[in-house]
Amino acid sequence: MELRVLNYFLTVAREKTISKAAEALHLSQPTLSKQLKELEDELGVTLFTRGNRTITLTEEGIYLANKGKEILALVEATTTNLVSDDLISGEVSLGGGETQAFEFVAILLRELREKHPDIKLKLYSGNADDVMEKIDHGLLDFGLVIDPVEKQKYEHLRLPLADYWGVLMNVEHPLASKKTIAPEDITDTPLLISNQSLVDNQLAEWFGENLDHLMIVGTYNLLYNASLLVKQNVASALCIDGIIPTENTNLTFIPFSPPLSATINIIWKKNQIFSNASKAFLQLLQGK
């Protein structure tokens, strides 16, 4: 499968018609249709369901569209980063979960751009599972992850920072006036928890037993949408402090007692061959 043809396919998937895609690609419709048919024959699958006005992706087509975007993004990043040694440019790609510690990284990135203004930045937001998957596939250079995570297969650097767990609550909740929350306080409270791997283990250790006795009504990936449910008093969310601003809202964050902290790490692939841009970022990081 040629990258050129993959780009044709993604354009058709985006435009949803052969005519609009052909116009965007500056190709004739018969030429584009022929290329797509040859791609389907090569792969042995049907990628489109062709309707009267628009086309719809099949399951195989959706799979190829998702993977194809990742492939072209990786090719683009690789091409951008193949520059001469005397010029520090290219792209630094970094993913991270929701944490105030990202400000530490932001300061480093500001310093990096001041020294090397030709460097471009690519940021991705996701929990540790999402970030590590993208690092594994070469789609991110670095990840900012909040423990607990399995870091054995990565190089990692622990940041001189920590996050603290607690409960995000609606101010109308009966416990909202408390200064701290103990494990026994919230056994009967509807809760949302992070779906990140291993977080259950950390919370279970704090609670002193498994989480089966809790009233867990849902999970979240990133906290913002979960906070909207908390605003509606649907549930409270077990989370780390500082992600959701609570000032002048109907939300309040109450820390755990005893305190439960989470360390924060920057991770990257072992034996990773970095671009000049990523090397420059790593040097700044290791100098802190």
C-alpha positions in Angstrom: 0.0 0.0 0.0 1.5 3.3 -1.1 1.3 6.3 1.2 0.0 8.3 -1.7 -3.0 6.0 -2.1 -3.5 5.9 1.7 -3.8 9.7 1.6 -6.4 9.4 -1.2 -8.4 7.0 0.9 -8.3 9.3 4.0 -9.3 12.3 1.9 -12.4 10.3 0.6 -13.2 9.2 4.1 -13.1 12.9 5.2 -15.0 14.4 2.3 -17.5 11.5 2.1 -17.9 11.8 -1.6 -15.6 10.9 -4.5 -16.3 14.2 -6.3 -15.3 16.4 -3.4 -12.2 14.2 -2.6 -11.2 14.3 -6.3 -11.4 18.1 -6.3 -9.4 18.4 -3.1 -6.7 16.1 -4.5 -6.7 17.6 -8.0 -7.6 14.3 -9.6 -10.3 13.2 -12.0 -13.1 11.2 -10.4 -12.4 8.1 -12.6 -8.7 8.1 -11.6 -9.5 8.4 -7.9 -12.2 5.6 -8.1 -9.7 3.4 -9.9 -7.1 4.0 -7.2 -9.6 3.1 -4.4 -10.7 0.0 -6.2 -7.1 -1.2 -6.6 -6.6 -0.5 -2.9 -9.6 -2.6 -1.9 -8.4 -5.4 -4.2 -4.9 -5.2 -2.7 -6.2 -5.5 0.8 -9.0 -7.9 0.0 -11.7 -6.0 1.8 -14.5 -3.5 1.1 -13.6 -0.1 2.5 -16.7 1.9 1.5 -20.5 1.4 1.1 -21.4 3.7 -1.8 -24.7 5.4 -1.5 -26.6 7.8 -3.8 -25.0 10.9 -2.5 -22.3 10.0 0.1 -20.1 7.0 0.9 -20.0 5.3 4.3 -17.0 3.5 5.7 -17.3 -0.2 6.5 -15.8 -1.6 9.7 -12.6 -2.4 7.8 -12.7 1.1 6.4 -13.0 2.7 9.8 -10.1 0.6 11.0 -7.9 1.6 8.1 -8.9 5.3 8.6 -7.9 5.3 12.2 -4.6 3.5 11.6 -3.9 5.4 8.4 -4.0 8.7 10.3 -1.5 7.4 12.7 0.7 6.1 9.9 0.8 9.4 8.0 1.3 11.4 11.3 4.3 9.2 12.0 5.7 9.6 8.5 5.2 13.4 8.7 7.0 13.6 12.1 9.8 11.4 10.9 10.3 13.5 7.7 10.2 16.7 9.7 12.8 15.5 12.2 15.3 14.4 9.5 17.3 17.6 9.5 21.0 18.4 9.5 22.9 18.2 12.8 23.7 21.9 12.8 20.0 23.0 12.9 17.8 22.2 15.9 14.3 22.0 14.5 11.7 19.4 14.0 8.9 18.3 16.4 8.7 17.3 20.0 5.6 15.2 20.7 4.5 14.8 24.3 1.4 13.4 25.9 0.1 13.7 29.4 -2.7 13.2 31.8 -4.5 16.0 33.6 -2.2 17.4 36.3 -0.9 20.7 37.5 2.6 19.2 37.0 2.2 19.9 33.3 3.1 23.5 34.1 6.6 22.2 35.0 6.8 20.7 31.4 5.4 24.0 30.0 8.3 25.9 31.5 10.8 23.5 29.9 9.0 23.8 26.5 9.1 27.6 26.8 12.9 27.4 27.4 13.3 25.0 24.5 11.4 27.3 22.1 13.4 30.3 23.2 16.6 28.5 22.4 15.4 26.8 19.3 12.4 28.7 17.8 12.2 26.4 14.8 11.0 23.5 17.0 7.3 22.7 16.8 5.3 21.1 19.6 2.7 18.4 19.4 0.7 17.9 22.6 -1.7 15.1 23.3 -4.0 14.7 26.3 -4.9 11.3 27.7 -4.5 9.1 30.7 -1.4 6.9 31.2 -2.8 4.0 29.3 -3.5 6.2 26.2 -0.1 7.9 26.4 1.9 4.7 26.8 0.1 3.1 23.9 1.1 6.0 21.6 4.7 5.9 22.9 4.8 2.2 22.1 3.6 2.9 18.5 6.1 5.7 18.0 3.4 8.4 17.9 4.7 10.3 21.0 8.3 10.9 22.0 7.6 11.5 25.7 4.8 11.0 28.2 3.9 12.7 31.5 2.3 9.9 33.6 0.9 9.9 37.1 1.6 6.8 39.2 0.6 4.1 39.5 1.8 2.9 36.1 4.1 0.1 34.9 7.3 1.8 33.9 9.6 -1.1 33.6 9.8 -1.1 29.8 10.5 2.7 29.6 13.2 5.0 30.5 11.7 7.4 33.1 12.6 10.4 35.2 10.7 11.2 38.3 9.7 14.9 38.6 10.2 16.8 41.9 6.4 17.1 42.2 3.5 15.1 43.5 -0.3 15.1 43.1 -2.8 14.5 45.9 -6.0 12.5 45.8 -9.3 13.5 47.2 -13.0 13.9 46.2 -14.6 16.4 43.9 -18.0 17.1 45.2 -21.0 19.3 44.6 -21.3 21.9 47.4 -24.8 20.6 48.2 -23.5 17.2 49.1 -23.8 16.5 52.9 -20.0 16.0 53.2 -19.1 19.1 51.3 -18.3 21.1 54.5 -15.7 18.6 55.7 -12.0 19.6 55.6 -10.8 16.1 54.8 -12.4 12.8 53.7 -11.7 9.5 55.4 -12.3 6.1 53.8 -15.4 5.5 55.9 -17.0 8.8 54.9 -17.8 7.9 51.3 -18.9 4.3 51.4 -22.5 5.3 50.7 -21.7 8.1 48.2 -22.2 7.5 44.4 -18.7 7.8 42.9 -16.9 8.2 39.6 -13.4 6.8 39.4 -10.6 6.9 36.9 -10.5 4.0 34.4 -6.7 4.1 34.3 -5.0 0.7 34.9 -3.7 0.1 38.4 -5.5 3.1 39.9 -8.0 0.7 41.5 -5.1 -0.9 43.3 -3.9 2.4 44.7 -7.3 3.4 45.9 -8.1 0.0 47.3 -4.9 0.2 49.4 -6.0 3.6 50.8 -9.5 2.2 51.6 -7.9 -0.8 53.2 -9.9 -3.3 51.2 -11.1 -3.8 47.6 -13.5 -1.3 46.1 -16.5 -3.7 45.9 -18.1 -2.1 48.9 -18.2 1.4 47.3 -21.1 2.8 45.3 -19.2 3.2 42.0 -21.6 4.4 39.4 -19.2 5.1 36.5 -15.7 5.7 35.3 -13.9 8.5 33.5 -10.9 8.9 31.2 -10.3 12.6 31.6 -11.9 14.5 34.4 -13.6 17.4 32.7 -16.7 15.6 31.6 -17.0 13.8 34.9 -16.9 17.1 36.6 -20.0 18.1 34.7 -21.8 15.2 36.3 -20.5 16.3 39.7 -21.9 19.8 39.0 -25.3 18.2 38.4 -24.9 16.3 41.7 -25.2 12.9 39.9 -22.1 11.6 41.7 -18.8 12.7 43.3 -15.4 12.0 41.6 -12.3 10.5 43.1 -9.5 12.4 41.5 -6.3 14.4 42.1 -6.3 18.0 43.1 -6.0 21.0 40.9 -7.4 19.7 37.6 -10.8 21.2 37.8 -11.0 24.9 39.1 -13.6 25.1 41.8 -13.5 28.8 42.6 -16.9 30.5 41.9 -18.5 27.2 41.0 -20.8 24.8 42.8 -17.8 22.3 43.2 -15.4 21.7 46.0 -12.4 19.5 46.3 -11.8 17.7 49.6 -8.4 15.9 50.2 -8.1 12.4 51.6 -7.1 11.8 55.2 -4.7 10.1 55.6 -3.2 11.8 52.5 -2.8 9.8 49.3 -0.1 11.2 47.0 0.8 10.2 43.4 4.3 10.7 42.0 4.7 12.0 38.4 7.2 10.8 35.8 8.3 11.6 32.3 8.7 8.4 30.3 10.1 7.5 26.9 11.0 4.4 25.0 14.1 2.5 25.9 16.8 2.7 23.2 14.8 5.4 21.5 16.5 7.2 18.7 15.5 10.8 19.1 15.4 13.7 16.7 17.6 16.7 17.4 14.5 18.5 18.7 13.7 15.7 21.2 17.3 15.4 22.2 17.3 19.1 23.1 14.2 18.7 25.2 15.7 15.6 27.0 18.8 17.5 27.8 16.8 20.3 29.4 14.7 17.8 31.3 17.8 15.9 32.6 19.4 19.2 33.6 16.6 20.0 36.1 
